[in-house]
């Protein structure tokens, strides 16, 4: 969550004092429009891979990236509920 908050900080988005629906809209919107944030989050995940996991990731990047971003969105949305 901290990386997400750092990633949206330059855009001056304050996510804490708003309703859950507005938070969800912001999170989903950031995943659609903020490529730098997506790469930052993806890098944090990939950085924790073992060598074998990274080799598997390299051969399946496209499908795994979709899955990773999907899981990240759900995780971020759940943290504010």
PDB file with one MODEL, atoms N, CA, C and O in Angstrom:
MODEL        1
ATOM      1  N   UNK A   1       0.822  -1.174   0.000  1.00  0.00           N
ATOM      2  CA  UNK A   1       0.000   0.000   0.000  1.00  0.00           C
ATOM      3  C   UNK A   1       0.873   1.246   0.000  1.00  0.00           C
ATOM      4  O   UNK A   1       0.529   2.240  -0.641  1.00  0.00           O
ATOM      5  N   UNK A   2       1.994   1.208   0.708  1.00  0.00           N
ATOM      6  CA  UNK A   2       2.846   2.381   0.802  1.00  0.00           C
ATOM      7  C   UNK A   2       3.382   2.782  -0.573  1.00  0.00           C
ATOM      8  O   UNK A   2       3.460   3.970  -0.886  1.00  0.00           O
ATOM      9  N   UNK A   3       3.750   1.801  -1.389  1.00  0.00           N
ATOM     10  CA  UNK A   3       4.245   2.106  -2.728  1.00  0.00           C
ATOM     11  C   UNK A   3       3.143   2.765  -3.550  1.00  0.00           C
ATOM     12  O   UNK A   3       3.409   3.700  -4.306  1.00  0.00           O
ATOM     13  N   UNK A   4       1.923   2.293  -3.410  1.00  0.00           N
ATOM     14  CA  UNK A   4       0.800   2.902  -4.134  1.00  0.00           C
ATOM     15  C   UNK A   4       0.639   4.365  -3.724  1.00  0.00           C
ATOM     16  O   UNK A   4       0.469   5.235  -4.577  1.00  0.00           O
ATOM     17  N   UNK A   5       0.691   4.632  -2.432  1.00  0.00           N
ATOM     18  CA  UNK A   5       0.525   6.005  -1.950  1.00  0.00           C
ATOM     19  C   UNK A   5       1.660   6.904  -2.435  1.00  0.00           C
ATOM     20  O   UNK A   5       1.431   8.068  -2.765  1.00  0.00           O
ATOM     21  N   UNK A   6       2.880   6.373  -2.480  1.00  0.00           N
ATOM     22  CA  UNK A   6       4.007   7.141  -3.009  1.00  0.00           C
ATOM     23  C   UNK A   6       3.795   7.394  -4.499  1.00  0.00           C
ATOM     24  O   UNK A   6       4.104   8.478  -4.993  1.00  0.00           O
ATOM     25  N   UNK A   7       3.276   6.412  -5.209  1.00  0.00           N
ATOM     26  CA  UNK A   7       3.050   6.546  -6.641  1.00  0.00           C
ATOM     27  C   UNK A   7       1.982   7.554  -7.009  1.00  0.00           C
ATOM     28  O   UNK A   7       2.047   8.156  -8.081  1.00  0.00           O
ATOM     29  N   UNK A   8       0.995   7.752  -6.140  1.00  0.00           N
ATOM     30  CA  UNK A   8      -0.050   8.734  -6.446  1.00  0.00           C
ATOM     31  C   UNK A   8       0.244  10.087  -5.828  1.00  0.00           C
ATOM     32  O   UNK A   8      -0.443  11.060  -6.139  1.00  0.00           O
ATOM     33  N   UNK A   9       1.238  10.179  -4.965  1.00  0.00           N
ATOM     34  CA  UNK A   9       1.569  11.442  -4.296  1.00  0.00           C
ATOM     35  C   UNK A   9       1.845  12.581  -5.275  1.00  0.00           C
ATOM     36  O   UNK A   9       1.315  13.676  -5.084  1.00  0.00           O
ATOM     37  N   UNK A  10       2.659  12.367  -6.322  1.00  0.00           N
ATOM     38  CA  UNK A  10       2.906  13.492  -7.244  1.00  0.00           C
ATOM     39  C   UNK A  10       1.639  14.021  -7.919  1.00  0.00           C
ATOM     40  O   UNK A  10       1.624  15.155  -8.396  1.00  0.00           O
ATOM     41  N   UNK A  11       0.601  13.232  -7.964  1.00  0.00           N
ATOM     42  CA  UNK A  11      -0.649  13.646  -8.593  1.00  0.00           C
ATOM     43  C   UNK A  11      -1.569  14.354  -7.592  1.00  0.00           C
ATOM     44  O   UNK A  11      -2.677  14.758  -7.945  1.00  0.00           O
ATOM     45  N   UNK A  12      -1.108  14.505  -6.337  1.00  0.00           N
ATOM     46  CA  UNK A  12      -1.866  15.187  -5.288  1.00  0.00           C
ATOM     47  C   UNK A  12      -3.241  14.569  -5.065  1.00  0.00           C
ATOM     48  O   UNK A  12      -4.225  15.282  -4.865  1.00  0.00           O
ATOM     49  N   UNK A  13      -3.303  13.252  -5.102  1.00  0.00           N
ATOM     50  CA  UNK A  13      -4.556  12.557  -4.807  1.00  0.00           C
ATOM     51  C   UNK A  13      -4.538  12.148  -3.342  1.00  0.00           C
ATOM     52  O   UNK A  13      -3.616  11.461  -2.902  1.00  0.00           O
ATOM     53  N   UNK A  14      -5.527  12.556  -2.600  1.00  0.00           N
ATOM     54  CA  UNK A  14      -5.638  12.182  -1.201  1.00  0.00           C
ATOM     55  C   UNK A  14      -6.712  11.119  -1.098  1.00  0.00           C
ATOM     56  O   UNK A  14      -7.885  11.387  -1.357  1.00  0.00           O
ATOM     57  N   UNK A  15      -6.319   9.921  -0.723  1.00  0.00           N
ATOM     58  CA  UNK A  15      -7.250   8.800  -0.768  1.00  0.00           C
ATOM     59  C   UNK A  15      -7.887   8.498   0.589  1.00  0.00           C
ATOM     60  O   UNK A  15      -8.898   7.797   0.640  1.00  0.00           O
ATOM     61  N   UNK A  16      -7.338   8.996   1.661  1.00  0.00           N
ATOM     62  CA  UNK A  16      -7.821   8.622   2.990  1.00  0.00           C
ATOM     63  C   UNK A  16      -9.199   9.167   3.374  1.00  0.00           C
ATOM     64  O   UNK A  16     -10.060   8.368   3.742  1.00  0.00           O
ATOM     65  N   UNK A  17      -9.461  10.474   3.311  1.00  0.00           N
ATOM     66  CA  UNK A  17     -10.721  10.978   3.874  1.00  0.00           C
ATOM     67  C   UNK A  17     -11.925  10.913   2.935  1.00  0.00           C
ATOM     68  O   UNK A  17     -12.875  11.675   3.113  1.00  0.00           O
ATOM     69  N   UNK A  18     -11.909  10.038   1.956  1.00  0.00           N
ATOM     70  CA  UNK A  18     -13.022   9.953   1.014  1.00  0.00           C
ATOM     71  C   UNK A  18     -13.754   8.632   1.168  1.00  0.00           C
ATOM     72  O   UNK A  18     -13.277   7.722   1.847  1.00  0.00           O
ATOM     73  N   UNK A  19     -14.903   8.534   0.539  1.00  0.00           N
ATOM     74  CA  UNK A  19     -15.712   7.322   0.674  1.00  0.00           C
ATOM     75  C   UNK A  19     -15.054   6.137  -0.023  1.00  0.00           C
ATOM     76  O   UNK A  19     -14.170   6.299  -0.864  1.00  0.00           O
ATOM     77  N   UNK A  20     -15.501   4.961   0.343  1.00  0.00           N
ATOM     78  CA  UNK A  20     -14.975   3.732  -0.236  1.00  0.00           C
ATOM     79  C   UNK A  20     -15.180   3.695  -1.742  1.00  0.00           C
ATOM     80  O   UNK A  20     -14.290   3.259  -2.473  1.00  0.00           O
ATOM     81  N   UNK A  21     -16.322   4.139  -2.213  1.00  0.00           N
ATOM     82  CA  UNK A  21     -16.592   4.150  -3.648  1.00  0.00           C
ATOM     83  C   UNK A  21     -15.617   5.067  -4.385  1.00  0.00           C
ATOM     84  O   UNK A  21     -15.129   4.723  -5.461  1.00  0.00           O
ATOM     85  N   UNK A  22     -15.338   6.228  -3.807  1.00  0.00           N
ATOM     86  CA  UNK A  22     -14.374   7.153  -4.421  1.00  0.00           C
ATOM     87  C   UNK A  22     -12.961   6.575  -4.398  1.00  0.00           C
ATOM     88  O   UNK A  22     -12.201   6.757  -5.349  1.00  0.00           O
ATOM     89  N   UNK A  23     -12.607   5.881  -3.315  1.00  0.00           N
ATOM     90  CA  UNK A  23     -11.303   5.225  -3.233  1.00  0.00           C
ATOM     91  C   UNK A  23     -11.167   4.178  -4.329  1.00  0.00           C
ATOM     92  O   UNK A  23     -10.130   4.089  -4.987  1.00  0.00           O
ATOM     93  N   UNK A  24     -12.218   3.388  -4.520  1.00  0.00           N
ATOM     94  CA  UNK A  24     -12.190   2.366  -5.568  1.00  0.00           C
ATOM     95  C   UNK A  24     -12.033   2.992  -6.937  1.00  0.00           C
ATOM     96  O   UNK A  24     -11.292   2.473  -7.771  1.00  0.00           O
ATOM     97  N   UNK A  25     -12.711   4.090  -7.181  1.00  0.00           N
ATOM     98  CA  UNK A  25     -12.616   4.789  -8.458  1.00  0.00           C
ATOM     99  C   UNK A  25     -11.197   5.293  -8.694  1.00  0.00           C
ATOM    100  O   UNK A  25     -10.670   5.175  -9.800  1.00  0.00           O
ATOM    101  N   UNK A  26     -10.582   5.852  -7.661  1.00  0.00           N
ATOM    102  CA  UNK A  26      -9.211   6.351  -7.777  1.00  0.00           C
ATOM    103  C   UNK A  26      -8.247   5.207  -8.048  1.00  0.00           C
ATOM    104  O   UNK A  26      -7.401   5.310  -8.936  1.00  0.00           O
ATOM    105  N   UNK A  27      -8.363   4.120  -7.295  1.00  0.00           N
ATOM    106  CA  UNK A  27      -7.454   2.982  -7.467  1.00  0.00           C
ATOM    107  C   UNK A  27      -7.580   2.406  -8.872  1.00  0.00           C
ATOM    108  O   UNK A  27      -6.575   2.191  -9.550  1.00  0.00           O
ATOM    109  N   UNK A  28      -8.801   2.159  -9.307  1.00  0.00           N
ATOM    110  CA  UNK A  28      -9.004   1.614 -10.651  1.00  0.00           C
ATOM    111  C   UNK A  28      -8.521   2.578 -11.719  1.00  0.00           C
ATOM    112  O   UNK A  28      -7.934   2.157 -12.715  1.00  0.00           O
ATOM    113  N   UNK A  29      -8.759   3.855 -11.524  1.00  0.00           N
ATOM    114  CA  UNK A  29      -8.307   4.867 -12.483  1.00  0.00           C
ATOM    115  C   UNK A  29      -6.796   4.939 -12.580  1.00  0.00           C
ATOM    116  O   UNK A  29      -6.244   5.100 -13.669  1.00  0.00           O
ATOM    117  N   UNK A  30      -6.129   4.822 -11.445  1.00  0.00           N
ATOM    118  CA  UNK A  30      -4.671   4.856 -11.448  1.00  0.00           C
ATOM    119  C   UNK A  30      -4.080   3.673 -12.207  1.00  0.00           C
ATOM    120  O   UNK A  30      -3.065   3.814 -12.889  1.00  0.00           O
ATOM    121  N   UNK A  31      -4.704   2.525 -12.093  1.00  0.00           N
ATOM    122  CA  UNK A  31      -4.220   1.359 -12.826  1.00  0.00           C
ATOM    123  C   UNK A  31      -4.447   1.510 -14.332  1.00  0.00           C
ATOM    124  O   UNK A  31      -3.743   0.891 -15.129  1.00  0.00           O
ATOM    125  N   UNK A  32      -5.416   2.323 -14.719  1.00  0.00           N
ATOM    126  CA  UNK A  32      -5.667   2.539 -16.143  1.00  0.00           C
ATOM    127  C   UNK A  32      -4.762   3.613 -16.732  1.00  0.00           C
ATOM    128  O   UNK A  32      -4.365   3.518 -17.893  1.00  0.00           O
ATOM    129  N   UNK A  33      -4.430   4.638 -15.943  1.00  0.00           N
ATOM    130  CA  UNK A  33      -3.761   5.803 -16.511  1.00  0.00           C
ATOM    131  C   UNK A  33      -2.341   6.050 -16.027  1.00  0.00           C
ATOM    132  O   UNK A  33      -1.596   6.765 -16.696  1.00  0.00           O
ATOM    133  N   UNK A  34      -1.939   5.497 -14.905  1.00  0.00           N
ATOM    134  CA  UNK A  34      -0.639   5.807 -14.319  1.00  0.00           C
ATOM    135  C   UNK A  34       0.344   4.665 -14.586  1.00  0.00           C
ATOM    136  O   UNK A  34       0.519   3.769 -13.761  1.00  0.00           O
ATOM    137  N   UNK A  35       0.974   4.720 -15.744  1.00  0.00           N
ATOM    138  CA  UNK A  35       1.913   3.678 -16.139  1.00  0.00           C
ATOM    139  C   UNK A  35       3.123   3.595 -15.225  1.00  0.00           C
ATOM    140  O   UNK A  35       3.634   2.507 -14.961  1.00  0.00           O
ATOM    141  N   UNK A  36       3.585   4.752 -14.738  1.00  0.00           N
ATOM    142  CA  UNK A  36       4.736   4.755 -13.848  1.00  0.00           C
ATOM    143  C   UNK A  36       4.420   4.020 -12.543  1.00  0.00           C
ATOM    144  O   UNK A  36       5.258   3.277 -12.032  1.00  0.00           O
ATOM    145  N   UNK A  37       3.231   4.223 -12.013  1.00  0.00           N
ATOM    146  CA  UNK A  37       2.814   3.533 -10.798  1.00  0.00           C
ATOM    147  C   UNK A  37       2.740   2.026 -11.037  1.00  0.00           C
ATOM    148  O   UNK A  37       3.198   1.235 -10.212  1.00  0.00           O
ATOM    149  N   UNK A  38       2.164   1.641 -12.164  1.00  0.00           N
ATOM    150  CA  UNK A  38       2.063   0.214 -12.481  1.00  0.00           C
ATOM    151  C   UNK A  38       3.439  -0.434 -12.563  1.00  0.00           C
ATOM    152  O   UNK A  38       3.639  -1.537 -12.054  1.00  0.00           O
ATOM    153  N   UNK A  39       4.390   0.246 -13.201  1.00  0.00           N
ATOM    154  CA  UNK A  39       5.740  -0.301 -13.318  1.00  0.00           C
ATOM    155  C   UNK A  39       6.435  -0.359 -11.966  1.00  0.00           C
ATOM    156  O   UNK A  39       7.191  -1.293 -11.696  1.00  0.00           O
ATOM    157  N   UNK A  40       6.186   0.631 -11.114  1.00  0.00           N
ATOM    158  CA  UNK A  40       6.753   0.644  -9.771  1.00  0.00           C
ATOM    159  C   UNK A  40       6.242  -0.544  -8.956  1.00  0.00           C
ATOM    160  O   UNK A  40       7.024  -1.240  -8.308  1.00  0.00           O
ATOM    161  N   UNK A  41       4.938  -0.770  -8.991  1.00  0.00           N
ATOM    162  CA  UNK A  41       4.350  -1.897  -8.262  1.00  0.00           C
ATOM    163  C   UNK A  41       4.818  -3.231  -8.840  1.00  0.00           C
ATOM    164  O   UNK A  41       5.138  -4.158  -8.095  1.00  0.00           O
ATOM    165  N   UNK A  42       4.858  -3.324 -10.158  1.00  0.00           N
ATOM    166  CA  UNK A  42       5.308  -4.559 -10.806  1.00  0.00           C
ATOM    167  C   UNK A  42       6.758  -4.857 -10.440  1.00  0.00           C
ATOM    168  O   UNK A  42       7.107  -6.006 -10.167  1.00  0.00           O
ATOM    169  N   UNK A  43       7.593  -3.839 -10.433  1.00  0.00           N
ATOM    170  CA  UNK A  43       8.992  -4.023 -10.063  1.00  0.00           C
ATOM    171  C   UNK A  43       9.151  -4.502  -8.628  1.00  0.00           C
ATOM    172  O   UNK A  43      10.029  -5.314  -8.334  1.00  0.00           O
ATOM    173  N   UNK A  44       8.306  -4.002  -7.738  1.00  0.00           N
ATOM    174  CA  UNK A  44       8.366  -4.440  -6.334  1.00  0.00           C
ATOM    175  C   UNK A  44       8.008  -5.923  -6.219  1.00  0.00           C
ATOM    176  O   UNK A  44       8.599  -6.649  -5.420  1.00  0.00           O
ATOM    177  N   UNK A  45       7.042  -6.362  -7.020  1.00  0.00           N
ATOM    178  CA  UNK A  45       6.642  -7.771  -6.996  1.00  0.00           C
ATOM    179  C   UNK A  45       7.729  -8.646  -7.617  1.00  0.00           C
ATOM    180  O   UNK A  45       8.132  -9.653  -7.035  1.00  0.00           O
ATOM    181  N   UNK A  46       8.197  -8.259  -8.796  1.00  0.00           N
ATOM    182  CA  UNK A  46       9.203  -9.048  -9.505  1.00  0.00           C
ATOM    183  C   UNK A  46      10.499  -9.129  -8.691  1.00  0.00           C
ATOM    184  O   UNK A  46      11.196 -10.143  -8.729  1.00  0.00           O
ATOM    185  N   UNK A  47      10.813  -8.076  -7.967  1.00  0.00           N
ATOM    186  CA  UNK A  47      12.021  -8.061  -7.147  1.00  0.00           C
ATOM    187  C   UNK A  47      12.042  -9.121  -6.063  1.00  0.00           C
ATOM    188  O   UNK A  47      13.105  -9.437  -5.528  1.00  0.00           O
ATOM    189  N   UNK A  48      10.892  -9.670  -5.732  1.00  0.00           N
ATOM    190  CA  UNK A  48      10.822 -10.711  -4.709  1.00  0.00           C
ATOM    191  C   UNK A  48      10.850 -12.122  -5.286  1.00  0.00           C
ATOM    192  O   UNK A  48      10.826 -13.098  -4.537  1.00  0.00           O
ATOM    193  N   UNK A  49      10.900 -12.238  -6.621  1.00  0.00           N
ATOM    194  CA  UNK A  49      10.917 -13.550  -7.256  1.00  0.00           C
ATOM    195  C   UNK A  49      12.247 -14.262  -7.016  1.00  0.00           C
ATOM    196  O   UNK A  49      13.302 -13.635  -6.914  1.00  0.00           O
ATOM    197  N   UNK A  50      12.165 -15.579  -6.929  1.00  0.00           N
ATOM    198  CA  UNK A  50      13.378 -16.392  -6.943  1.00  0.00           C
ATOM    199  C   UNK A  50      13.841 -16.489  -8.398  1.00  0.00           C
ATOM    200  O   UNK A  50      13.140 -16.037  -9.303  1.00  0.00           O
ATOM    201  N   UNK A  51      15.005 -17.069  -8.621  1.00  0.00           N
ATOM    202  CA  UNK A  51      15.523 -17.203  -9.986  1.00  0.00           C
ATOM    203  C   UNK A  51      14.572 -18.046 -10.834  1.00  0.00           C
ATOM    204  O   UNK A  51      14.300 -17.695 -11.982  1.00  0.00           O
ATOM    205  N   UNK A  52      14.069 -19.139 -10.293  1.00  0.00           N
ATOM    206  CA  UNK A  52      13.145 -20.003 -11.040  1.00  0.00           C
ATOM    207  C   UNK A  52      11.837 -19.276 -11.348  1.00  0.00           C
ATOM    208  O   UNK A  52      11.306 -19.379 -12.454  1.00  0.00           O
ATOM    209  N   UNK A  53      11.330 -18.549 -10.375  1.00  0.00           N
ATOM    210  CA  UNK A  53      10.098 -17.787 -10.592  1.00  0.00           C
ATOM    211  C   UNK A  53      10.305 -16.721 -11.659  1.00  0.00           C
ATOM    212  O   UNK A  53       9.427 -16.487 -12.490  1.00  0.00           O
ATOM    213  N   UNK A  54      11.468 -16.076 -11.634  1.00  0.00           N
ATOM    214  CA  UNK A  54      11.760 -15.051 -12.627  1.00  0.00           C
ATOM    215  C   UNK A  54      11.873 -15.647 -14.031  1.00  0.00           C
ATOM    216  O   UNK A  54      11.414 -15.042 -14.999  1.00  0.00           O
ATOM    217  N   UNK A  55      12.470 -16.806 -14.142  1.00  0.00           N
ATOM    218  CA  UNK A  55      12.558 -17.483 -15.441  1.00  0.00           C
ATOM    219  C   UNK A  55      11.159 -17.814 -15.961  1.00  0.00           C
ATOM    220  O   UNK A  55      10.868 -17.619 -17.141  1.00  0.00           O
ATOM    221  N   UNK A  56      10.298 -18.314 -15.079  1.00  0.00           N
ATOM    222  CA  UNK A  56       8.915 -18.611 -15.463  1.00  0.00           C
ATOM    223  C   UNK A  56       8.195 -17.323 -15.868  1.00  0.00           C
ATOM    224  O   UNK A  56       7.461 -17.297 -16.856  1.00  0.00           O
ATOM    225  N   UNK A  57       8.411 -16.257 -15.097  1.00  0.00           N
ATOM    226  CA  UNK A  57       7.796 -14.966 -15.399  1.00  0.00           C
ATOM    227  C   UNK A  57       8.217 -14.480 -16.786  1.00  0.00           C
ATOM    228  O   UNK A  57       7.383 -14.026 -17.569  1.00  0.00           O
ATOM    229  N   UNK A  58       9.511 -14.577 -17.087  1.00  0.00           N
ATOM    230  CA  UNK A  58      10.013 -14.109 -18.379  1.00  0.00           C
ATOM    231  C   UNK A  58       9.371 -14.827 -19.555  1.00  0.00           C
ATOM    232  O   UNK A  58       9.200 -14.234 -20.620  1.00  0.00           O
ATOM    233  N   UNK A  59       9.014 -16.090 -19.382  1.00  0.00           N
ATOM    234  CA  UNK A  59       8.405 -16.825 -20.485  1.00  0.00           C
ATOM    235  C   UNK A  59       6.880 -16.654 -20.536  1.00  0.00           C
ATOM    236  O   UNK A  59       6.241 -17.117 -21.481  1.00  0.00           O
ATOM    237  N   UNK A  60       6.298 -15.999 -19.536  1.00  0.00           N
ATOM    238  CA  UNK A  60       4.845 -15.813 -19.475  1.00  0.00           C
ATOM    239  C   UNK A  60       4.465 -14.398 -19.048  1.00  0.00           C
ATOM    240  O   UNK A  60       3.477 -14.214 -18.337  1.00  0.00           O
ATOM    241  N   UNK A  61       5.231 -13.402 -19.469  1.00  0.00           N
ATOM    242  CA  UNK A  61       5.067 -12.026 -18.988  1.00  0.00           C
ATOM    243  C   UNK A  61       3.659 -11.475 -19.160  1.00  0.00           C
ATOM    244  O   UNK A  61       3.072 -10.953 -18.212  1.00  0.00           O
ATOM    245  N   UNK A  62       3.130 -11.588 -20.342  1.00  0.00           N
ATOM    246  CA  UNK A  62       1.852 -10.937 -20.641  1.00  0.00           C
ATOM    247  C   UNK A  62       0.734 -11.419 -19.725  1.00  0.00           C
ATOM    248  O   UNK A  62       0.046 -10.611 -19.101  1.00  0.00           O
ATOM    249  N   UNK A  63       0.555 -12.714 -19.645  1.00  0.00           N
ATOM    250  CA  UNK A  63      -0.537 -13.244 -18.825  1.00  0.00           C
ATOM    251  C   UNK A  63      -0.278 -13.018 -17.335  1.00  0.00           C
ATOM    252  O   UNK A  63      -1.208 -12.749 -16.575  1.00  0.00           O
ATOM    253  N   UNK A  64       0.971 -13.127 -16.924  1.00  0.00           N
ATOM    254  CA  UNK A  64       1.281 -12.922 -15.509  1.00  0.00           C
ATOM    255  C   UNK A  64       1.134 -11.460 -15.102  1.00  0.00           C
ATOM    256  O   UNK A  64       0.692 -11.176 -13.989  1.00  0.00           O
ATOM    257  N   UNK A  65       1.495 -10.533 -15.978  1.00  0.00           N
ATOM    258  CA  UNK A  65       1.308  -9.112 -15.650  1.00  0.00           C
ATOM    259  C   UNK A  65      -0.164  -8.799 -15.426  1.00  0.00           C
ATOM    260  O   UNK A  65      -0.508  -8.083 -14.485  1.00  0.00           O
ATOM    261  N   UNK A  66      -1.031  -9.325 -16.273  1.00  0.00           N
ATOM    262  CA  UNK A  66      -2.474  -9.111 -16.096  1.00  0.00           C
ATOM    263  C   UNK A  66      -2.929  -9.654 -14.753  1.00  0.00           C
ATOM    264  O   UNK A  66      -3.699  -9.016 -14.034  1.00  0.00           O
ATOM    265  N   UNK A  67      -2.444 -10.828 -14.433  1.00  0.00           N
ATOM    266  CA  UNK A  67      -2.823 -11.470 -13.173  1.00  0.00           C
ATOM    267  C   UNK A  67      -2.293 -10.693 -11.963  1.00  0.00           C
ATOM    268  O   UNK A  67      -3.006 -10.494 -10.979  1.00  0.00           O
ATOM    269  N   UNK A  68      -1.038 -10.262 -12.053  1.00  0.00           N
ATOM    270  CA  UNK A  68      -0.430  -9.498 -10.962  1.00  0.00           C
ATOM    271  C   UNK A  68      -1.201  -8.207 -10.723  1.00  0.00           C
ATOM    272  O   UNK A  68      -1.515  -7.879  -9.579  1.00  0.00           O
ATOM    273  N   UNK A  69      -1.513  -7.463 -11.801  1.00  0.00           N
ATOM    274  CA  UNK A  69      -2.247  -6.202 -11.641  1.00  0.00           C
ATOM    275  C   UNK A  69      -3.645  -6.438 -11.100  1.00  0.00           C
ATOM    276  O   UNK A  69      -4.153  -5.641 -10.311  1.00  0.00           O
ATOM    277  N   UNK A  70      -4.260  -7.512 -11.515  1.00  0.00           N
ATOM    278  CA  UNK A  70      -5.589  -7.846 -11.000  1.00  0.00           C
ATOM    279  C   UNK A  70      -5.522  -8.107  -9.491  1.00  0.00           C
ATOM    280  O   UNK A  70      -6.357  -7.609  -8.736  1.00  0.00           O
ATOM    281  N   UNK A  71      -4.545  -8.874  -9.064  1.00  0.00           N
ATOM    282  CA  UNK A  71      -4.395  -9.176  -7.642  1.00  0.00           C
ATOM    283  C   UNK A  71      -4.029  -7.930  -6.843  1.00  0.00           C
ATOM    284  O   UNK A  71      -4.504  -7.750  -5.721  1.00  0.00           O
ATOM    285  N   UNK A  72      -3.183  -7.065  -7.414  1.00  0.00           N
ATOM    286  CA  UNK A  72      -2.817  -5.832  -6.731  1.00  0.00           C
ATOM    287  C   UNK A  72      -4.029  -4.933  -6.521  1.00  0.00           C
ATOM    288  O   UNK A  72      -4.198  -4.355  -5.447  1.00  0.00           O
ATOM    289  N   UNK A  73      -4.875  -4.813  -7.547  1.00  0.00           N
ATOM    290  CA  UNK A  73      -6.086  -3.986  -7.406  1.00  0.00           C
ATOM    291  C   UNK A  73      -6.971  -4.504  -6.287  1.00  0.00           C
ATOM    292  O   UNK A  73      -7.448  -3.733  -5.454  1.00  0.00           O
ATOM    293  N   UNK A  74      -7.189  -5.816  -6.271  1.00  0.00           N
ATOM    294  CA  UNK A  74      -8.037  -6.418  -5.235  1.00  0.00           C
ATOM    295  C   UNK A  74      -7.426  -6.185  -3.862  1.00  0.00           C
ATOM    296  O   UNK A  74      -8.136  -5.844  -2.916  1.00  0.00           O
ATOM    297  N   UNK A  75      -6.128  -6.365  -3.747  1.00  0.00           N
ATOM    298  CA  UNK A  75      -5.443  -6.176  -2.468  1.00  0.00           C
ATOM    299  C   UNK A  75      -5.570  -4.733  -1.986  1.00  0.00           C
ATOM    300  O   UNK A  75      -5.869  -4.495  -0.816  1.00  0.00           O
ATOM    301  N   UNK A  76      -5.347  -3.779  -2.869  1.00  0.00           N
ATOM    302  CA  UNK A  76      -5.463  -2.372  -2.481  1.00  0.00           C
ATOM    303  C   UNK A  76      -6.896  -2.012  -2.102  1.00  0.00           C
ATOM    304  O   UNK A  76      -7.117  -1.295  -1.127  1.00  0.00           O
ATOM    305  N   UNK A  77      -7.858  -2.500  -2.859  1.00  0.00           N
ATOM    306  CA  UNK A  77      -9.266  -2.220  -2.547  1.00  0.00           C
ATOM    307  C   UNK A  77      -9.656  -2.825  -1.206  1.00  0.00           C
ATOM    308  O   UNK A  77     -10.403  -2.208  -0.445  1.00  0.00           O
ATOM    309  N   UNK A  78      -9.164  -4.020  -0.906  1.00  0.00           N
ATOM    310  CA  UNK A  78      -9.478  -4.673   0.359  1.00  0.00           C
ATOM    311  C   UNK A  78      -8.845  -3.965   1.555  1.00  0.00           C
ATOM    312  O   UNK A  78      -9.401  -3.991   2.653  1.00  0.00           O
ATOM    313  N   UNK A  79      -7.712  -3.346   1.357  1.00  0.00           N
ATOM    314  CA  UNK A  79      -7.023  -2.700   2.483  1.00  0.00           C
ATOM    315  C   UNK A  79      -7.774  -1.490   3.015  1.00  0.00           C
ATOM    316  O   UNK A  79      -7.588  -1.121   4.175  1.00  0.00           O
ATOM    317  N   UNK A  80      -8.603  -0.871   2.216  1.00  0.00           N
ATOM    318  CA  UNK A  80      -9.338   0.308   2.673  1.00  0.00           C
ATOM    319  C   UNK A  80     -10.744  -0.016   3.143  1.00  0.00           C
ATOM    320  O   UNK A  80     -11.479   0.884   3.550  1.00  0.00           O
ATOM    321  N   UNK A  81     -11.128  -1.268   3.097  1.00  0.00           N
ATOM    322  CA  UNK A  81     -12.472  -1.654   3.550  1.00  0.00           C
ATOM    323  C   UNK A  81     -12.448  -2.102   4.984  1.00  0.00           C
ATOM    324  O   UNK A  81     -13.488  -2.464   5.535  1.00  0.00           O
TER     325      UNK A  81
ENDMDL
END
